[in-house]
């Protein structure tokens, strides 16, 4: 059995009990979260943006049959975290507009979650191509509204840095959709996302509130991005082989990890200034 057939077979074994596992495990988190500050709320709101894309990426990754065990865990963990943070942010909402945003996000999430809890199939993947955009749009609106409540440059930096997490996952999501052969073209969106990521790196590096510790982390992210972006660019010229697909999946997670650290550092600085 070659590696591609092995990965598809592994995915099939995982998916035998797929929907029941995802839906049953989602409410399992019982720890009481720390009380939110405006800086931590911006961070978590921004993370919801990322999760909307990470879940779609993982779903498509399962459909393509790339590192299926890892993709399954990413999807399941992301569903659990999204629901936990949605509850926190809904409770925290400091004004009526933000409360309305999170009520709308909760409604959109219910439909999205049902799709994600379906064993991957191209027709469901095509619906997820649209559904993830609504969840992303509402999660982004909530983040921007919370940044406006903050009214500080520190809050703005938490938002920009946190958005980089989303862009890493969005890039990989578009890649996986394309590799899966879904009908909606993604080349234009891929170009826009990659440009935004690079521009935001410049913005973060140049801000007076960016410490040397953060700059070191940004350097790590930039190094990871070079390899990630090169793999994406090559895939636009020729269909990716198994190794390149795995590299995209793994690199997107490494960039995400670095920007979780960076955003946490900006959040810490914002809290210290408040």
TABEL-V916559 format. One record per residue. N is the residue number from 1. RES is the residue in one letter. PHI is phi in radians with two decimals (NA if undefined). D_CENTER is the distance of its C-alpha to the mean C-alpha in whole Angstrom. Layout:
n = {N;N}
res = {RES;RES}
phi = {PHI;PHI}
d_center = {D_CENTER;D_CENTER}
This chain:
n = {1;2;3;4;5;6;7;8;9;10;11;12;13;14;15;16;17;18;19;20;21;22;23;24;25;26;27;28;29;30;31;32;33;34;35;36;37;38;39;40;41;42;43;44;45;46;47;48;49;50;51;52;53;54;55;56;57;58;59;60;61;62;63;64;65;66;67;68;69;70;71;72;73;74;75;76;77;78;79;80;81;82;83;84;85;86;87;88;89;90;91;92;93;94;95;96;97;98;99;100;101;102;103;104;105;106;107;108;109;110;111;112;113;114;115;116;117;118;119;120;121;122;123;124;125;126;127;128;129;130;131;132;133;134;135;136;137;138;139;140;141;142;143;144;145;146;147;148;149;150;151;152;153;154;155;156;157;158;159;160;161;162;163;164;165;166;167;168;169;170;171;172;173;174;175;176;177;178;179;180;181;182;183;184;185;186;187;188;189;190;191;192;193;194;195;196;197;198;199;200;201;202;203;204;205;206;207;208;209;210;211;212;213;214;215;216;217;218;219;220;221;222;223;224;225;226;227;228;229;230;231;232;233;234;235;236;237;238;239;240;241;242;243;244;245;246;247;248;249;250;251;252;253;254;255;256;257;258;259;260;261;262;263;264;265;266;267;268;269;270;271;272;273;274}
res = {X;X;X;X;X;X;X;X;X;X;X;X;X;X;X;X;X;X;X;X;X;X;X;X;X;X;X;X;X;X;X;X;X;X;X;X;X;X;X;X;X;X;X;X;X;X;X;X;X;X;X;X;X;X;X;X;X;X;X;X;X;X;X;X;X;X;X;X;X;X;X;X;X;X;X;X;X;X;X;X;X;X;X;X;X;X;X;X;X;X;X;X;X;X;X;X;X;X;X;X;X;X;X;X;X;X;X;X;X;X;X;X;X;X;X;X;X;X;X;X;X;X;X;X;X;X;X;X;X;X;X;X;X;X;X;X;X;X;X;X;X;X;X;X;X;X;X;X;X;X;X;X;X;X;X;X;X;X;X;X;X;X;X;X;X;X;X;X;X;X;X;X;X;X;X;X;X;X;X;X;X;X;X;X;X;X;X;X;X;X;X;X;X;X;X;X;X;X;X;X;X;X;X;X;X;X;X;X;X;X;X;X;X;X;X;X;X;X;X;X;X;X;X;X;X;X;X;X;X;X;X;X;X;X;X;X;X;X;X;X;X;X;X;X;X;X;X;X;X;X;X;X;X;X;X;X;X;X;X;X;X;X;X;X;X;X;X;X;X;X;X;X;X;X}
phi = {NA;-1.35;-1.15;-1.13;-1.13;-1.11;-1.16;-1.16;-1.11;-1.07;-1.08;-1.10;-1.12;-1.09;-1.41;-1.03;-2.06;-1.01;-1.15;-1.13;-1.14;-1.06;-1.24;-1.32;-1.48;-0.97;-1.44;-1.24;-1.25;-2.12;-1.07;-1.42;-1.26;-1.15;-1.10;-1.31;-1.76;-1.12;-1.18;-1.22;-1.15;-1.08;-1.05;-1.22;-1.08;-1.14;-1.13;-1.07;-0.99;-1.04;-1.10;-1.02;-1.46;-1.14;-1.15;-1.14;-1.05;-1.12;-1.09;-1.15;-1.09;-1.11;-1.09;-1.35;1.51;-1.80;0.75;-1.11;-1.09;-1.16;-1.09;-1.10;-1.13;-1.03;-1.11;-1.13;-1.11;-1.19;-1.07;-1.06;-1.18;-1.03;-1.14;-1.09;-1.23;-1.05;-1.11;-1.07;-1.21;-1.10;-1.21;-1.36;-0.61;-1.46;-2.65;-1.15;-1.10;-1.21;-1.04;-1.13;-1.03;-1.31;-1.16;-1.16;-1.12;-1.05;-1.18;-1.12;-1.10;-1.05;-1.20;-1.12;-1.08;-1.05;-1.15;-1.13;-1.52;-1.80;-0.93;-0.94;-2.57;-0.95;-1.18;-1.29;-1.00;-1.12;-1.22;-1.15;-0.98;-1.52;-1.13;-1.12;-1.19;-1.17;-1.10;-1.06;-1.05;-1.24;-1.12;-1.17;-1.06;-1.07;-1.12;-1.13;-1.13;-1.20;-1.08;-1.13;-1.09;-1.08;1.15;-2.21;-1.14;-1.07;-1.13;-1.08;-1.19;-1.04;-1.14;-1.09;-1.09;-1.09;-1.17;-1.04;-1.02;-1.09;-1.12;-1.10;-1.30;-1.15;-1.04;-1.15;-1.07;-1.05;-1.02;-1.15;-1.02;-1.15;-1.15;-1.31;1.43;-1.21;-1.27;-1.32;-1.12;-2.20;-1.07;-1.12;-1.11;-1.02;-1.08;-1.15;-1.16;-1.11;-1.14;-1.07;-1.06;-1.11;-1.13;-1.18;-1.02;-1.10;-1.05;-1.16;-1.06;-1.52;-1.40;-1.11;-1.49;-1.42;-1.37;-1.10;-1.05;-1.19;-1.06;-1.08;-1.15;-1.10;-1.10;-1.09;-1.10;-1.13;-1.08;-1.09;-1.11;-1.01;-1.21;-1.07;-1.14;-1.12;-1.16;-1.13;-1.06;-1.11;-1.20;-1.32;-1.74;-2.70;-1.03;-1.24;-1.47;-1.04;-1.09;-1.14;-1.07;-1.14;-1.09;-1.11;-1.04;-1.25;-1.13;-1.08;-1.28;-1.19;-1.11;-1.01;-1.06;-1.10;-1.33;-1.12;-1.12;-1.06;-1.15;-1.08;-1.19;-1.13;-1.09;-1.04;-1.13;-1.13;-1.15;-1.19;-1.50;-1.45}
d_center = {33;31;28;26;28;27;24;24;27;24;22;25;26;22;22;26;24;21;21;23;21;18;20;22;20;17;20;21;20;23;23;24;21;22;23;21;22;21;19;17;17;15;13;12;12;9;7;7;6;3;4;6;4;4;7;9;8;10;12;13;14;16;18;18;19;18;18;18;18;15;13;15;14;10;11;13;12;9;11;14;11;10;14;15;14;15;18;18;17;20;22;22;22;25;26;26;24;21;22;23;19;18;20;19;16;17;19;16;14;18;18;14;15;18;17;14;17;19;20;19;21;21;22;19;17;18;18;14;14;16;14;11;12;14;11;9;13;14;11;12;15;15;14;17;19;19;19;22;24;23;25;25;23;22;20;19;18;15;14;14;13;10;9;9;6;4;7;7;5;7;10;9;9;12;14;14;15;17;19;19;21;20;22;20;20;17;19;19;16;15;18;16;13;15;17;15;13;17;19;16;17;21;21;19;22;25;24;27;25;23;25;26;24;21;22;23;19;18;21;19;16;18;20;17;15;19;19;16;17;20;19;17;20;23;21;22;25;26;24;22;24;22;22;20;18;17;17;14;12;14;13;9;9;12;11;8;11;13;11;11;15;15;14;16;19;18;18;21;23;23;24;27;28;28}
